[in-house]
């Protein structure tokens, strides 16, 4: 059974004119050695029969990430069992069986790309008893076994809210970062996300992840431009801090097609800067906020900056801030990363 296009959102119209992108939305294509690296990354993905969220979600940062040798791999299938109205990934009621060769194929691809940090993201698998947790774990362990010095980030589903499956996934896991996106402010759950997802369920997954593995960095992401107010963004940040979420990304929603949720607004870059400042004041260890920001865009950058206060990497089109109050946290993080390599 093939994937189907996502349903039209309630406030959409087939004849509605799509908003024109503002002048600060400009990307450059790679050239020379960067183009070479982009092509090598694309070949590694294709040769190992893998999917990347970079391609499936039509990310605007794909050239910048891939030309730097970074990529986010999407596992457990090409289509999702859910139909969120913002997402470009196809929706399917009964997906094909999991690919038992995927863990080793993923490890092959990652090993061939000489990466420092890899993000593994997943489609929802509501058709499976454990929502795919055991498969996700196999993929993570295969990559770690092959590349023990690589830091690994999992951008996970909500596992249908099952804490037992979450505990199985995280216990003794070599993950450095556990990420799960709340996506939007609570009021917009039914407008933006599948009916099986909710801010409260996502928040609980993040809270329980920190309880199960207090040594692990947790991370979440908010989209803007889907109908929220500025005050609701601040309130959502506060709620994420109640779950002890460490890292936050905030970025602009872009409609993948006219059949998806329409864009409500384009906040100017200065507003993203203000949100970043507020996030640090609220206690987040690190934040990347800007129109082009995606949760997986140069994801290793925030982690590297937590590890090294002298790291001067930047993220195009983003305001990146790291908390000054990191003495204990940095020591704890370095100890954790040392344990992972052993």
C-alpha positions as CSV (number, residue, x, y, z in Angstrom):
1,X,0.0,0.0,0.0
2,X,1.5,3.3,-1.0
3,X,1.6,6.5,1.1
4,X,-1.1,9.1,0.5
5,X,-1.0,12.8,0.6
6,X,-1.9,14.4,3.9
7,X,-5.4,15.7,4.4
8,X,-6.2,19.3,3.8
9,X,-6.2,21.4,7.0
10,X,-9.5,22.9,8.0
11,X,-8.5,26.5,7.3
12,X,-7.0,25.7,4.0
13,X,-8.4,26.4,0.5
14,X,-7.3,24.9,-2.7
15,X,-7.6,28.3,-4.3
16,X,-6.0,30.2,-1.4
17,X,-3.0,32.2,-2.4
18,X,0.2,31.0,-0.7
19,X,2.1,33.7,1.3
20,X,5.2,35.1,-0.4
21,X,8.4,34.4,1.5
22,X,9.9,37.5,3.2
23,X,13.2,38.8,2.0
24,X,15.2,37.2,4.8
25,X,14.3,33.7,3.5
26,X,17.3,33.2,1.2
27,X,19.5,30.1,0.9
28,X,22.6,29.5,-1.2
29,X,23.4,26.3,-3.1
30,X,26.7,24.6,-2.5
31,X,29.5,24.8,-5.0
32,X,33.0,23.3,-5.5
33,X,34.1,21.0,-2.6
34,X,30.8,21.7,-0.8
35,X,28.9,20.4,-3.8
36,X,31.1,17.4,-3.8
37,X,30.4,16.6,-0.2
38,X,26.6,17.1,-0.8
39,X,26.8,14.6,-3.6
40,X,28.8,12.1,-1.5
41,X,26.2,12.3,1.3
42,X,23.3,11.8,-1.2
43,X,25.1,8.8,-2.7
44,X,25.7,7.2,0.8
45,X,22.0,7.6,1.6
46,X,20.8,6.1,-1.7
47,X,23.3,3.2,-1.8
48,X,22.3,2.1,1.7
49,X,18.6,2.2,0.9
50,X,17.9,4.8,3.6
51,X,15.5,7.7,4.0
52,X,16.4,11.1,5.4
53,X,14.1,13.5,7.0
54,X,16.1,16.1,5.1
55,X,14.5,14.8,1.9
56,X,11.2,13.5,3.1
57,X,10.3,16.7,5.0
58,X,11.7,18.9,2.2
59,X,13.9,20.8,4.6
60,X,15.2,24.1,3.3
61,X,18.6,23.5,5.0
62,X,19.4,20.3,3.2
63,X,22.2,21.8,1.1
64,X,23.8,23.5,4.0
65,X,23.7,20.4,6.2
66,X,24.7,17.9,3.6
67,X,27.5,20.0,2.1
68,X,29.0,20.0,5.6
69,X,28.6,16.2,5.9
70,X,25.7,16.3,8.3
71,X,22.4,14.4,7.8
72,X,19.4,13.2,9.8
73,X,18.3,9.7,9.0
74,X,14.7,8.6,9.2
75,X,14.1,5.0,10.2
76,X,11.2,2.6,10.4
77,X,9.7,3.4,7.0
78,X,9.1,6.2,4.5
79,X,5.5,6.9,5.6
80,X,4.0,7.7,9.0
81,X,0.9,6.1,10.6
82,X,-0.2,9.6,11.6
83,X,-1.4,12.6,9.5
84,X,-0.2,15.8,11.1
85,X,-1.2,18.8,9.0
86,X,2.2,20.5,8.9
87,X,4.3,17.5,7.8
88,X,5.5,16.6,4.3
89,X,6.1,12.9,5.2
90,X,3.4,10.7,3.7
91,X,0.7,9.1,5.8
92,X,-0.2,5.4,5.7
93,X,-2.6,3.3,7.7
94,X,-0.8,-0.1,7.4
95,X,2.9,0.3,6.7
96,X,5.1,-2.5,5.3
97,X,6.9,-4.6,7.9
98,X,10.1,-3.2,9.5
99,X,13.3,-3.7,7.5
100,X,15.4,-6.1,9.5
101,X,18.5,-5.0,7.6
102,X,18.0,-1.3,8.4
103,X,20.2,-1.2,11.5
104,X,23.2,-2.4,9.7
105,X,22.4,-0.4,6.6
106,X,22.2,2.7,8.8
107,X,25.5,1.9,10.4
108,X,27.1,1.4,7.0
109,X,25.9,4.8,5.8
110,X,26.9,6.7,9.0
111,X,30.4,5.0,9.0
112,X,31.0,6.0,5.4
113,X,30.2,9.7,6.0
114,X,32.8,10.6,8.7
115,X,30.3,12.3,10.9
116,X,30.8,13.7,14.4
117,X,27.1,13.8,15.4
118,X,24.2,11.9,13.9
119,X,20.4,12.4,14.3
120,X,18.2,9.4,14.0
121,X,14.5,10.3,13.6
122,X,11.5,8.1,13.2
123,X,8.1,7.9,11.7
124,X,5.2,7.0,14.1
125,X,4.5,3.3,14.0
126,X,1.1,3.0,15.8
127,X,0.6,-0.3,14.1
128,X,3.3,-1.9,16.3
129,X,2.8,-3.1,19.8
130,X,5.8,-1.2,21.1
131,X,5.4,1.7,18.6
132,X,8.8,0.7,17.1
133,X,10.9,1.1,20.3
134,X,12.8,-2.1,19.9
135,X,13.7,-1.3,16.2
136,X,14.8,2.2,17.2
137,X,17.0,0.7,19.9
138,X,18.6,-1.8,17.4
139,X,19.4,1.0,15.0
140,X,21.0,3.2,17.7
141,X,23.1,0.3,19.0
142,X,24.2,-0.7,15.5
143,X,25.5,2.8,14.9
144,X,27.2,3.0,18.3
145,X,28.9,-0.4,17.9
146,X,30.4,0.7,14.6
147,X,31.2,4.3,15.6
148,X,31.7,4.4,19.4
149,X,33.1,8.0,19.4
150,X,30.1,9.4,17.5
151,X,27.5,11.3,19.6
152,X,24.0,10.1,18.7
153,X,20.7,12.0,19.0
154,X,17.3,10.3,18.7
155,X,14.4,12.5,17.5
156,X,11.7,10.1,18.8
157,X,8.0,9.7,18.4
158,X,5.7,9.9,21.5
159,X,5.6,6.0,21.5
160,X,1.8,6.4,22.0
161,X,2.5,7.7,25.5
162,X,3.7,4.3,26.7
163,X,6.3,4.9,29.5
164,X,7.3,1.2,29.6
165,X,8.3,1.3,25.9
166,X,10.2,4.5,26.6
167,X,12.0,2.9,29.5
168,X,13.0,-0.1,27.4
169,X,14.3,2.3,24.7
170,X,16.4,4.5,27.0
171,X,17.8,2.0,29.6
172,X,21.5,1.5,29.0
173,X,21.3,3.4,25.7
174,X,24.4,5.1,24.2
175,X,22.3,8.1,23.3
176,X,23.7,11.6,24.1
177,X,20.5,13.5,23.3
178,X,16.9,12.4,23.5
179,X,14.7,14.7,21.5
180,X,10.9,14.8,21.0
181,X,9.1,17.8,19.5
182,X,6.0,19.3,21.0
183,X,5.7,21.1,17.6
184,X,3.1,23.8,18.5
185,X,1.5,25.5,21.5
186,X,-1.2,23.4,23.4
187,X,-4.2,25.3,22.0
188,X,-3.3,24.4,18.4
189,X,-2.9,20.6,18.9
190,X,-6.1,19.7,17.0
191,X,-5.3,22.2,14.3
192,X,-1.7,21.2,13.7
193,X,-1.1,17.6,14.9
194,X,-2.8,14.2,14.4
195,X,-5.6,13.5,16.9
196,X,-3.4,10.9,18.6
197,X,-0.7,13.5,19.5
198,X,-1.0,16.2,22.1
199,X,1.2,18.7,23.9
200,X,0.5,17.1,27.3
201,X,1.4,13.6,26.0
202,X,4.6,14.9,24.4
203,X,5.5,16.9,27.6
204,X,5.1,13.7,29.7
205,X,7.4,11.7,27.4
206,X,10.1,14.4,27.8
207,X,9.5,14.5,31.6
208,X,9.7,10.7,31.9
209,X,12.8,10.6,29.7
210,X,14.6,12.9,32.1
211,X,13.4,10.8,35.1
212,X,14.6,7.5,33.5
213,X,17.9,9.0,32.3
214,X,18.7,12.1,34.3
215,X,22.2,12.0,32.7
216,X,20.9,12.4,29.2
217,X,20.3,15.7,27.4
218,X,16.7,16.3,26.4
219,X,15.5,18.5,23.6
220,X,12.3,19.8,22.0
221,X,11.2,22.1,19.3
222,X,8.5,24.7,18.5
223,X,7.2,25.9,15.1
224,X,5.9,29.4,14.7
225,X,3.5,30.7,12.0
226,X,0.7,28.1,12.7
227,X,-1.6,30.5,14.5
228,X,0.0,31.0,17.9
229,X,0.5,34.3,19.8
230,X,3.8,35.5,21.2
231,X,2.5,35.0,24.7
232,X,1.6,31.4,24.0
233,X,5.2,30.8,22.8
234,X,6.5,32.0,26.1
235,X,4.0,29.9,28.0
236,X,5.0,26.8,26.0
237,X,8.6,27.4,26.9
238,X,7.8,27.6,30.6
239,X,5.9,24.3,30.3
240,X,8.9,22.6,28.7
241,X,11.1,23.8,31.5
242,X,8.7,22.1,34.0
243,X,9.7,18.9,32.3
244,X,13.4,19.8,32.7
245,X,14.0,20.0,28.9
246,X,17.6,21.1,28.3
247,X,17.7,22.3,24.7
248,X,15.2,24.2,22.6
249,X,14.9,25.0,18.9
250,X,12.4,27.5,17.5
251,X,11.8,27.9,13.8
252,X,9.4,29.1,11.0
253,X,6.8,26.7,9.7
254,X,6.8,26.4,5.9
255,X,3.8,24.7,4.2
256,X,5.1,21.8,2.1
257,X,2.2,22.2,-0.3
258,X,-1.1,24.0,-0.8
259,X,-2.8,20.9,0.8
260,X,-1.1,21.4,4.1
261,X,-1.8,23.9,6.9
262,X,-1.4,27.4,5.7
263,X,1.2,29.8,7.1
264,X,-0.3,32.3,9.6
265,X,2.7,34.7,9.9
266,X,6.4,35.3,9.3
267,X,7.8,36.7,12.6
268,X,10.8,38.9,11.9
269,X,14.3,37.7,12.9
270,X,14.5,40.1,15.8
271,X,11.6,38.3,17.5
272,X,13.5,35.0,17.3
273,X,16.4,36.7,19.1
274,X,14.1,37.8,21.9
275,X,12.7,34.3,22.3
276,X,16.2,32.9,22.5
277,X,17.0,35.4,25.4
278,X,13.8,34.4,27.2
279,X,14.6,30.7,26.8
280,X,18.0,31.1,28.5
281,X,16.4,33.2,31.3
282,X,13.9,30.4,31.8
283,X,16.7,27.9,32.4
284,X,17.3,26.1,29.1
285,X,21.0,25.1,28.7
286,X,21.0,26.0,25.0
287,X,18.7,27.4,22.3
288,X,18.7,27.9,18.6
289,X,16.0,30.3,17.4
290,X,15.6,31.7,13.9
291,X,13.5,31.5,10.7
292,X,15.5,28.6,9.2
293,X,16.0,26.6,12.4
294,X,14.8,23.0,12.4
295,X,15.2,20.6,15.3
296,X,17.7,18.6,13.3
297,X,19.5,21.4,11.5
298,X,23.2,21.2,12.6
299,X,21.9,19.5,15.7
300,X,25.4,18.6,17.0
301,X,26.2,22.3,17.3
302,X,24.3,22.9,20.5
303,X,25.8,19.8,22.1
304,X,29.4,20.8,21.0
305,X,28.9,24.2,22.5
306,X,27.7,22.7,25.8
307,X,30.9,20.6,25.9
308,X,33.3,23.3,24.8
309,X,32.7,26.9,26.0
310,X,35.2,28.1,23.4
311,X,33.4,26.6,20.5
312,X,32.7,29.4,18.0
313,X,30.6,27.6,15.4
314,X,27.5,29.4,14.1
315,X,24.2,28.3,12.6
316,X,23.1,30.3,9.5
317,X,20.0,32.4,10.1
318,X,19.8,31.5,13.8
319,X,20.4,33.1,17.2
320,X,22.3,30.5,19.2
321,X,22.7,31.0,22.9
322,X,24.2,28.8,25.6
323,X,23.6,29.3,29.3
324,X,26.5,30.8,31.3
325,X,25.5,28.7,34.3
326,X,27.1,25.4,33.1
327,X,29.9,24.5,35.4
328,X,28.2,21.5,37.0
329,X,26.2,20.6,33.9
330,X,29.3,20.6,31.6
331,X,31.2,18.4,34.0
332,X,28.2,16.0,34.2
333,X,27.9,16.0,30.4
334,X,31.6,15.3,29.8
335,X,31.4,12.4,32.3
336,X,28.4,11.0,30.5
337,X,30.0,11.2,27.1
338,X,33.1,9.5,28.4
339,X,31.0,6.6,29.7
340,X,29.3,6.3,26.3
341,X,32.6,5.8,24.5
342,X,33.6,2.9,26.9
